[in-house]
Amino acid sequence: MDNDEYKESDIRDATSIQGYLDSIENQKNELVLTSGGEMIGAILTAEQYDWFLDKIDEHQDLSEISKRTKDQDGTQSLDDFKKEIGE
């Protein structure tokens, strides 16, 4: 059941999963959840989750979002909005 890179447990093995969760603060590897031999999920430690988020951030193209932050087409000033609602 143990692997150098991760631990594995069948989703129906509640005892094994609970044991992992009870000691998650001391875990070094994620727990891969399987069903019928197929991977269906994983439980990550905080360190692994942070690593995962960093990898996602490294591969995201934020240039389109950056362009949109300066896009003011169709916008209205706060003063005009207040006039419109009668304030």
Rosetta silent file (secondary structure, phi, psi, omega in degrees, C-alpha in Angstrom):
SEQUENCE: MDNDEYKESDIRDATSIQGYLDSIENQKNELVLTSGGEMIGAILTAEQYDWFLDKIDEHQDLSEISKRTKDQDGTQSLDDFKKEIGE
SCORE:     score description
SCORE:     0.000 S_00000001
   1 L     0.000  -34.683  179.970    0.000    0.000    0.000 S_00000001
   2 E   -81.327  147.529  177.259    2.833    2.466    0.666 S_00000001
   3 L  -132.868  151.967  179.919    4.723    4.101   -2.169 S_00000001
   4 L   -61.292  -30.290 -175.119    7.807    6.341   -1.900 S_00000001
   5 L   -95.509  -27.580 -178.031    5.877    9.210   -3.475 S_00000001
   6 E  -158.753  165.732  173.187    2.422    8.776   -1.960 S_00000001
   7 E  -103.847  154.207 -176.500    0.194    6.622    0.184 S_00000001
   8 E  -133.082  139.908  178.110   -2.826    4.919   -1.329 S_00000001
   9 E  -146.660  140.846  174.134   -6.131    3.841    0.149 S_00000001
  10 E   -70.119  140.771 -175.998   -9.367    2.508   -1.266 S_00000001
  11 L   -57.724  -25.900  179.689  -12.187    4.982   -0.685 S_00000001
  12 L   -83.761   -5.558 -179.149  -14.116    2.337    1.268 S_00000001
  13 L   -89.425   73.157 -175.603  -11.248    1.838    3.759 S_00000001
  14 H   -59.819  -34.845 -179.055  -12.515    4.385    6.281 S_00000001
  15 H   -64.022  -45.494  179.447  -10.179    3.136    9.014 S_00000001
  16 H   -64.921  -42.958 -179.591   -7.061    3.739    6.912 S_00000001
  17 H   -65.368  -43.585  179.274   -8.274    7.146    5.753 S_00000001
  18 H   -63.592  -39.015  176.715   -9.175    8.206    9.291 S_00000001
  19 H   -60.876  -40.607  177.231   -5.748    7.082   10.510 S_00000001
  20 H   -63.412  -47.255 -178.601   -4.117    9.259    7.860 S_00000001
  21 H   -62.989  -39.686 -179.799   -6.287   12.237    8.800 S_00000001
  22 H   -63.158  -26.371 -177.948   -5.602   11.797   12.504 S_00000001
  23 L  -117.076   24.125 -173.884   -1.873   12.060   11.846 S_00000001
  24 H   -61.512  -30.049  178.989   -1.909   14.481    8.888 S_00000001
  25 H   -62.032  -24.103 -179.023    0.298   16.985   10.714 S_00000001
  26 H  -101.946   -0.625 -176.576    3.087   14.383   10.616 S_00000001
  27 L   -76.414  143.556  177.017    2.481   13.155    7.072 S_00000001
  28 L  -107.617  -20.655 -176.649    5.094   13.734    4.369 S_00000001
  29 L  -121.335  152.729  175.548    3.121   12.233    1.468 S_00000001
  30 E   -73.240  163.535  175.843   -0.366   12.750    0.126 S_00000001
  31 E  -107.430  115.958  177.992   -3.011   10.076    0.392 S_00000001
  32 E   -88.224  127.698 -179.888   -4.307    8.975   -3.003 S_00000001
  33 E   -97.817  131.543 -177.693   -7.888    7.731   -2.863 S_00000001
  34 E  -125.263  160.524  173.490   -8.829    4.921   -5.221 S_00000001
  35 E  -146.144  120.103 -178.008  -11.918    2.988   -6.195 S_00000001
  36 L    61.034   32.121  179.065  -11.662   -0.198   -8.184 S_00000001
  37 L    82.267   -3.461  179.812   -7.977    0.485   -8.773 S_00000001
  38 E  -101.630  137.828  176.801   -8.674    3.916  -10.315 S_00000001
  39 E   -69.957  129.298  179.971   -7.485    7.177   -8.737 S_00000001
  40 E  -124.086   -7.057 -179.833  -10.495    9.281   -7.748 S_00000001
  41 E   176.939 -177.134  178.587   -9.016   11.893   -5.427 S_00000001
  42 E  -157.847  152.536  172.644   -6.295   12.809   -2.980 S_00000001
  43 E  -113.552  121.031 -176.442   -5.795   14.358    0.416 S_00000001
  44 L  -104.088  150.940  170.274   -2.849   16.752    0.461 S_00000001
  45 L   -77.949  165.799 -179.589   -0.822   18.137    3.326 S_00000001
  46 H   -58.121  -42.316  179.997   -0.626   21.942    3.604 S_00000001
  47 H   -62.227  -42.378  179.304    2.900   21.911    2.140 S_00000001
  48 H   -67.843  -38.953  179.332    1.786   19.846   -0.850 S_00000001
  49 H   -64.383  -43.572  176.775   -1.247   22.041   -1.404 S_00000001
  50 H   -60.633  -42.020  177.823    0.933   25.186   -1.390 S_00000001
  51 H   -60.951  -44.985  179.418    3.282   23.525   -3.899 S_00000001
  52 H   -58.638  -46.714  179.344    0.281   22.620   -6.079 S_00000001
  53 H   -63.883  -39.320  177.137   -1.003   26.214   -6.040 S_00000001
  54 H   -60.737  -41.411  179.333    2.468   27.540   -6.887 S_00000001
  55 H   -65.172  -39.665  176.876    2.618   25.220   -9.914 S_00000001
  56 H   -63.231  -45.737 -179.701   -0.777   26.417  -11.109 S_00000001
  57 H   -60.031  -37.063 -179.827    0.302   30.049  -10.685 S_00000001
  58 H   -63.871  -25.624 -173.398    3.464   29.404  -12.708 S_00000001
  59 L  -108.299    8.515  179.112    1.408   28.227  -15.673 S_00000001
  60 L   -93.092  138.873  175.497   -1.375   30.801  -15.718 S_00000001
  61 L   -96.673  104.763 -176.973   -1.438   33.539  -18.324 S_00000001
  62 L   -94.412    3.749 -176.538   -2.642   36.601  -16.482 S_00000001
  63 H   -61.331  -37.243  179.737   -2.035   39.039  -19.345 S_00000001
  64 H   -66.144  -39.567  177.317   -5.707   38.988  -20.394 S_00000001
  65 H   -65.279  -42.202  179.380   -6.812   39.808  -16.850 S_00000001
  66 H   -60.053  -41.882  177.939   -4.269   42.591  -16.679 S_00000001
  67 H   -62.613  -40.770 -176.413   -5.635   44.106  -19.898 S_00000001
  68 H   -68.536  -26.027 -179.321   -9.194   43.953  -18.587 S_00000001
  69 H   -66.616  -23.143  179.721   -8.344   45.876  -15.407 S_00000001
  70 L   -98.159   -2.830 -178.541   -7.676   48.952  -17.526 S_00000001
  71 L   -78.229  114.048 -179.743  -10.759   48.458  -19.732 S_00000001
  72 L  -116.977   16.442  176.330  -13.267   51.173  -18.922 S_00000001
  73 L   -60.230  130.184  177.353  -15.548   50.836  -21.947 S_00000001
  74 L    78.146    9.763  179.950  -19.148   51.176  -20.830 S_00000001
  75 L   -86.444  167.345 -178.268  -18.268   52.334  -17.335 S_00000001
  76 L  -135.761  141.371  179.143  -19.973   55.126  -15.443 S_00000001
  77 L   -72.146  158.797  179.923  -18.534   57.519  -12.898 S_00000001
  78 H   -62.742  -41.293  179.159  -19.732   57.327   -9.318 S_00000001
  79 H   -61.459  -43.352  178.507  -21.136   60.866   -9.529 S_00000001
  80 H   -64.359  -37.578  179.027  -23.147   60.002  -12.669 S_00000001
  81 H   -64.472  -43.769  178.858  -24.420   56.850  -10.989 S_00000001
  82 H   -61.431  -41.176  178.006  -25.561   58.802   -7.920 S_00000001
  83 H   -62.242  -39.985 -177.985  -27.387   61.289  -10.166 S_00000001
  84 H   -65.002  -37.094 -179.020  -29.073   58.402  -11.962 S_00000001
  85 H   -91.958    2.538  173.914  -30.394   56.871   -8.742 S_00000001
  86 L    86.258   24.852  177.686  -31.435   60.265   -7.383 S_00000001
  87 L   -97.327    0.000    0.000  -28.885   60.923   -4.680 S_00000001
